[in-house]
Amino acid sequence: MFISPMLLHKSDHPFDDDNYITELKLDGFRTIWTKFNDKVRIYTRHNNEITSRFPELINIPIPNGTVLDGEIIVTDNLGRPDFEATMERFLSTKSNNKISYSVFDIIYHNGEKIANLPLLERKELLNEVIPEDTPLLNKVQWIEGNAEQYFKLIKHHELEGIVQKKADSKYQINKRSHDWLKVINYQYSDVFISGLRKDEFGLLLNFDNGKYAGLMEFMPTTNRKEFYKQYRDYIIEENDKFIYLDPKLKAKVKYRNLTKKGLLRIPSFVEWAN
């Protein structure tokens, strides 16, 4: 039985409030785990069943009538979530990357829907369902408040970010709620625009040294209009997919991290750079 998960709103900055709990934002992919009538089903947040991709999660010691919400991750040699390694494991069961299912909520317990219980009460039930953490199955740890200091620690260790949740929040199925907030530890860089995609919006980016930096698909409408007004002055060649530009237009972008190939992960426009 698929449950469409509760989604988070973005917050630009962490804040200290004891009415909220603070969790580490894990850099993996959202996973709904269900078990009814001795049948385990595992889903992505978009209702794609992926049970066969993760056979190690089929026989974990969870009772019938349970629906869990969490994140499947693979960690690097420093114990940090590694998104690329996670996706490699997702795409191939032959991958040697060992997964961890880190659970942060429970939506059904003993066959009953408990979404209307306060978050901290659901956390208590989750402790009963997963009494002992293992490398394969574990609970996401949380603290009361102290988000600002926690976020500083996250930045120091180059982790993805934090999540702040109202301690009494209900689980709002299939809704994006301000009761749950994510604060992303973005990185920033000045890059040059070296081209644009023809079929749908996307800008090719270069680093200062001329090396390719990635494709940027996120740019506010106002800034897109500014770009379209001037890009023709910089065209140097084109093919059926791209228009290539003399890399003179410079922009500040934010991104999650550098990929193993040295590219910007999910770059988005911040402002024009001088």
Buried (B, 14 or more C-beta within 10 A) or exposed (E): EBBEBBBBEEBEEBEEBEEBBBBBBBBBBBBBBBBBEEEBBBBBBEEEEBBEBBEEBBEBEBEEBBBBBBBBBBBEEEEBBBBBBBBBBBEEEEBEBEBBBBBBBBBBBEEEBBBEBBBBEBBEBBEEBBEEBEEEBBBBEBEEBBBBEBBEEBBEEEBBBBBBBBBEBBBBEEEEBEBBBBBBBBBEBBBBBBBBBEEEEBBBBBBEEEEBBBBBBBBEEEBEEBBEEEBEEBEEEEEEEBBBBEBEBBBBBBBBBBBEEEBBBBBBBBEEEE
